[in-house]
Amino acid sequence: MGVTDQDVTEAVAAVFREEWGQVVAGLIRLTGDWDLAEECAQDAFAQALDRWRRDGVPRRPGAWLTTTARHRALDVLRRAAVGAQKLEELAVLTRTDDPYGPEDPDEGSGVTDDRLRLVFTCCHPALPIEARVALTLRTLAGLTTAEIARAFLVPEATMAQRLVRAKRKIRNAGIPYRVPPAHLLPERTTGVLGVLYLLFNEGYAATDGTDLVRTDLCAEAIRLARLLARLMPDEPEALGLLALLLLHHARRATRVDAAGDPVGLEDQDRTRWDRPAVEEGTRLLESALRRGRPGPYRIQAAIAACHSTAATAAETDWADIAALYGELLRQVPTPVVRLNRAFAVGMAEGPDRGLALVAELEREGDLTDYHLLPATRADLLRRAGRPLEAAEAYERALELVRNAPERRFLERRLTECRPA
């Protein structure tokens, strides 16, 4: 039985999620040209759609894509008459039996993972923090400009300009593609942690598309967070971030139903949670909390631990969670943190108290296009026994949501709140 177009399309989509970051990171290391690396990677994936229909999906699709993209880069460099030394380097690397190429002999950090080196390059202190995170999400995770813009709650055109300026800055400033030596690591810590956090968030609750959860992005963020924790064993926030990701990812099997639609935390089957991941995350959190006043990632991990260690939804310590969000808000005073705290307060002190805090956010207008603002209001109204008002808020959330499974979830809630 031959390979169908659907088989190939699904295979290319799957390998894109798994291999995009590796292919692009390797090309950036070889060519030093970010735009060329993305262009050649995109060309390789386009060729895969055509060639794999004819020849079948290769046994090692990642290696096939890496080799194809490198050949494309070599052709482009040759036509542009780039220096002979770079051409020679690329020719040697293209002939290697290792599809990911040899390691940089000048790399002094001991880190040989191209993707982690890419993160540190993107997080150079010469770049604004927003550009560091956005650039890594674009090159490492393959997120579109529109997806990244939604994650940052900014217009797509604004995000496109940030990406262009960041690439130009790296090129013009000659920022090296490597993990910096140990004494320079602290100045990049905030940016690197932020990148991995947002990478995981996009996998945990995709901003767009047909799937709510992208386990490939979650797994990649956890893998890189482990590398970072080993690289910086005395950095408590690195431990806190890894703990946070593990505690959230432990619930992955229960977060969606058989149709792929969201299942609320209180309705999840806690016996199916990944207990080894919960235990590891809890141990890491305890270790991190022993190292002084907790930072944002340790606080969020503590919140996740409150949920993950509660035997039932009814036993969740919402008062503790609300207090933790209060501390997080003092360190990270953003509208999204305020919204999360509002819900926690509503669960701890009653829906009306939470609704008052949500109303403040609505008046200020910072989350006008954020679907979780009206969705949170709707949930609190539902719990307060005010279904008609909840229905209006669910309708507003449906106008803003982009993810198909979340849309179906909100539609079900809306149906429950409307009179028969």
C-alpha positions, 0 to 999 in steps of 0.5 A: 500500500503506497504512501498517501498525500495525507500520510506525507502531510502528517509526517512533515507536520510531525517532523516540523514540530520535532526537528525545526529548531534543530535544523535551524539552529544547526544552519545558524551555527554553520552559516551565521545568517539567521534569514538564510537559515530559516529560508533553507529550512523552509525550503527543505520542508517544502521539498519533503512534501514533494519528494516523500510523496514519490520516494516515501518517508525516510527512515531518519526524516530529521537527518534528511531535512538537515542534509537537504537544508545544508545543500540548499545553504551551500548552493545559495552561498556559492551563487552569492560568491561568499568567501571560499573559507566558508564554502570549504567549511560547509562542504566538509560539514555536508559530507559528514556522516553525522546529520547534525555536524561536528561540534564547534571546537572553540566551544568552551562552555561544555554545552554541545546542544545547538538549540541551547546555544541558540537560546543563549545567542538570542538572549544576548544582553544587547537585545531588548528582553522582548526581542530575545524571547520573540526571536527564540520562539521564532527560530527555535520553536518555529512559531509564526509571527502572528502566534508570537504576537498573540503570546505578547498581546501586541499587533503582528506588525509590531512583532515583525519589526521586533524580529527584524531589528533583533536579527539586524542587531545580532548581525551588525554587532557580531554577537557570537553563536555560543553559550557564554563562559560561566562568569557571563551566564547571570546576565542572560539568565532572565532572558533564557528563563523567559524563553523556555517559559513561553516556549512551554506555555505555547505547548501547554495552551496553544494560541491557535490551531486545532490542538490545545496541547502541543506536547512536542513544545512542552517536552522540548522546553523541559529538555532545555530546562534540564540542560540549563539547570545542569549548566547553572546548578546554583541558580535557584530560579532555573530549578524553580522553572524546571519544577514548574514545567514538570508539575504542569506537564504531569497533568498532560494526560488528563487536560483534554478528553477523547475529542481533544477538548479541554477538561477543567482542572477540577474535573480531571482524573487525578489518578492519571497524573504523572506521579513521578513527574509530580514528585520530581517537581516537588523535590526540585521546588523544595531544593529551590525554596531553600535558597533564599527569597523565591523569585517568579518561577519558584512562586509559580511552581509553588502554585502548581504544587498546590494543585498537583499535591491536592488529593481532590479538587475540593482539598485545593488550598485556594487561600494559599494560592491567592496569597502566592499570586499576591506575592507574584504580583509584587514581583511581576505586576502584569495584567495577566498575573492580576487576572490569575489572582482575581480567579484565585481570590474568587475561589478562596473568598467567594465569586463576588470578590473575584468579580470585583477584581476582574471588573478593575481589569476590564475598566483599565483595558489592558486585556481588551483582546485577551479571551481569558478575561471574559472567560474568567468573568464568565466562570466566576459568574457561573459559580455565583449562580448568575447564568444569564450574565455568564452567558454574555461573558462567554459570548464575548470570550468566543469572539476573541478565542482562536484555539478550536478546542477552547472554542468548543469548551466555551461553547459548551459552557455557554449552552449550559448557562442559557435557559432551556 
